[in-house]
Structure formats: structure tokens, C-alpha cells
Amino acid sequence: MTIDISRIRADTPGCEDLIHFNNAGAALTPAPVLETVIGHLRREAEIGGYEAAAEAGNATARAYDSAARLVGGAADEIAFIENATRAWDMAFYGFNWQRGDRILTAQAEYVSNYIAYLQVAQRYGVEVVAVPDDEHGQISVEALERLIDSRTRLIAITHIPTNGGLVNPAAAVGKIAKAHDIPFLLDACQSVGQMPIDVDAIGCDMLSATGRKYLRGPRGTGFLWVRRNWIEKLEPPFLDLHAATWTGPDSFEIQPDARRFENWETYVAGKLGLGAAIDYALDLGLPAIRDAVYARATRLRNGLASLPAYTVQDKGVEKCGIVSFSGAGHDPADIKQALADQKINVTVSRRSSTLLDMTAQNLETMVRASVHYYNTDTEVDRFCEAIDAVAS
Ligand SMILES: *Cc1c(COP(=O)(O)O)cnc(C)c1O
């Protein structure tokens, strides 16, 4: 199955007069997503928010099924949460951290996750260890296995870091986690929607994802998947009338399924829009999406490699749709602006977003150009011409 790019672009009004290479920031939403969100907002205005939610009950239930299908889980293992960070938090802060517990993570870990590690380290005396990279710049699975000890309570890594093309070997990590019976939390924020994800093949126990990046969903949406046998072992840091039931003057019961990680008041239009975005991706097929994204990214890396002014910084054996580079003598912020003036969207990755990785590479900032399946080879070639002109 291949992607009919002209049909897809016809569905994507935003791609008509700009080159959007900021898909790892927020991708352009396709028409069915936009229509779903706006349609629901209109119903809220016409008949009332609660009434519109009731009317959309079946569509909401289908969104859980779709999210479950997307990652290979079950609908009652899915919680819709307002973004990937909070989704991840609801799992991470659900552990009953004890002094001396050890968390194993990776060098390219995302800033918000690492801040959470440091917070529980300071609060409870937990030890955080960032496993070294292997010679390809991905997490070393040998080092990971060596660092596991009897105090290791969690393995938590980022699948695809926010700052580059690296795809960490998540399934190899999952195999080790399983062999040592240690829970595995995967930040799949940049991989969900970009490639096939199967929680059983990966062997993770918890996975977080966002709506607006490769899934092309609305902003302010995300979800958490938690393997059934882990749900009741995690006590969410916050509870409300949706996550729990007040059963008596001195008692409450937490929901037995992944609803415990959600809260009651929610962006219903966004949830429905995310469901539509997931269905859109499932219809195209995640293998076809990955192949198209990788093909465009490879073309872009090759184009950049032929320009002496730039250095591609992507690491790892497998490289995805995020292309990061630096330009000799050019501030990435100026490069971004020069491209924006020509209606080309990229972004700048800063050291503080992946501090360990950027410090090890001695990089302060990089340009991040992240491509999607709706981008064309022509756009990639125009991008390379534009960036060449910036350098001269
Ligand atoms: C963007 C990103 C996040 C945070 O996602 P939000 O939806 O903004 O909370 C987490 N991890 C990685 C790797 C990201 O790129």
C-alpha cells in the first residue's frame, strides 16, 4: 500500500502555500480532523456542551478503540489526557517511589521527563541513571542490562528524541525489561503516528503519545496506554470524580481501568478530533506512512550532506522523519527566520530540551526540519535550494 499524495494534499489545505517541515512540533491537520473539531464545537453552541457530548457518545467510544488499535492495546487500557507530558506524568508519578529506588533512562531523554526524575530524586532519594549510548548514538542495550540491579524500579526512555532522527531500539530495551521483570515506560510522542507501534512487540508496560505531532490531531490532546496488569498498581497523583468514586464518608474507590488516569472535564471536540486523526492514520496504514516519511527524510539528509555549509547531526542505526543539522557560522535561529521569510517552517532545538545529549555533542542549538508523508520530493528539493542560498 502506498500513499496517494495528491489526495492527501487536497485534504491538507495548509500545505498549499507553505513548506511545512515542523511536523515534530505540530503537523498540519487534515480536513476530516478539522471538520470533526469544528463540527463538535458547533453542536456545543447549538444544543449545549453536555448534550453534545451525549450525542457524540458513540464516536467518543470509537476513539478509544482506535487509539487501542493504533498501539496494539485494548480500549480499557487507554486514557485520553491533554498532552503527552501529563499522560506520561500520570504513569510516572503513579509509582510509590522509595528511597534508594533506581530509574534507568537514556541520554536523549526529553526535558520534562528528566525534570520529573530529578524531582522524585530530590523528594524521595531515588537514583537516576542515564544509560550510555552505544557506538551508533542510540541507547546501549548492553550497558542497560549491566546497570540493572535489585533496586531498579523502572526503565523509562524516549523512543524518538525531540531533537533528531534517532530511533532508539525500544524492542531490545523491552526484551531486557521483561527478562528482569522491570516495568518499562516508553515516551512514544514522536513515534506514534510516524510508524507502526505495537506495545507487545516492543514489550513496554506504559506508553505516552501526543495528538498534534505525527498523528496530525488537534493541539491540547494526547493519550496514555497502560498494560492491564499495571493499571491497578499505579495510583494516579491526582484523582477526581471521574477517576474515582466517593463510596462513603471516609472511602473512595479508584477506577479499575485506565479511566483512573483521566479527569472529568475535558476537551471533547479535541478528543473526537484525535479519534478522527487516528482513524486517518490507520486508513493510510502505518507501514506506508513510515515508508513515505523515511523516504522524504533520506532525500533531505542526502541533500543537506551535499551542501558543505551544513552538518547533519542525526544519530542511530535507524533514522526517522526528524532531520537535525547545524550550519557553519550560522545561528539556527537566523536560519529558521530566513526560511520563514520564504514560507518554509522549521524549528530550532535547544540544549535544554535534551540536555544530556546536546551537551555530549557540544551543541547549543540545531535546526530541526521534520518531514511528513504529505511533504513532496519537490518540497525537499526546494528546501535544499533555499538553505543553500541562506549559507552563501
Ligand atoms: C513533544 C514531546 C513531548 C511532550 O509532548 P506534549 O504533548 O507537548 O506534552 C514529550 N516527549 C518528546 C520526545 C517530545 O518530542
Ligand as a Chemical Component Dictionary entry (heavy atoms), coordinates in Angstrom:
data_LIG
# 
_chem_comp.id                   LIG 
_chem_comp.type                 NON-POLYMER 
_chem_comp.pdbx_formal_charge   0 
_chem_comp.three_letter_code    LIG 
# 
loop_
_chem_comp_atom.comp_id 
_chem_comp_atom.atom_id 
_chem_comp_atom.alt_atom_id 
_chem_comp_atom.type_symbol 
_chem_comp_atom.charge 
_chem_comp_atom.model_Cartn_x 
_chem_comp_atom.model_Cartn_y 
_chem_comp_atom.model_Cartn_z 
_chem_comp_atom.pdbx_ordinal 
LIG C1 C1 C 0 6.917  16.954 22.271 1  
LIG C2 C2 C 0 7.499  15.882 23.099 2  
LIG C3 C3 C 0 6.967  15.581 24.365 3  
LIG C4 C4 C 0 5.886  16.420 25.003 4  
LIG O1 O1 O 0 4.651  16.291 24.380 5  
LIG P1 P1 P 0 3.484  17.293 24.783 6  
LIG O2 O2 O 0 2.288  16.796 24.058 7  
LIG O3 O3 O 0 3.939  18.656 24.367 8  
LIG O4 O4 O 0 3.320  17.212 26.256 9  
LIG C5 C5 C 0 7.480  14.516 25.053 10 
LIG N1 N1 N 0 8.479  13.783 24.546 11 
LIG C6 C6 C 0 9.016  14.036 23.350 12 
LIG C7 C7 C 0 10.118 13.169 22.845 13 
LIG C8 C8 C 0 8.552  15.095 22.585 14 
LIG O5 O5 O 0 9.108  15.364 21.408 15 
# 
loop_
_chem_comp_bond.comp_id 
_chem_comp_bond.atom_id_1 
_chem_comp_bond.atom_id_2 
_chem_comp_bond.value_order 
_chem_comp_bond.pdbx_ordinal 
LIG C1 C2 SING 1  
LIG C2 C3 SING 2  
LIG C2 C8 DOUB 3  
LIG C3 C4 SING 4  
LIG C3 C5 DOUB 5  
LIG C4 O1 SING 6  
LIG O1 P1 SING 7  
LIG P1 O2 DOUB 8  
LIG P1 O3 SING 9  
LIG P1 O4 SING 10 
LIG C5 N1 SING 11 
LIG N1 C6 DOUB 12 
LIG C6 C7 SING 13 
LIG C6 C8 SING 14 
LIG C8 O5 SING 15 
# 
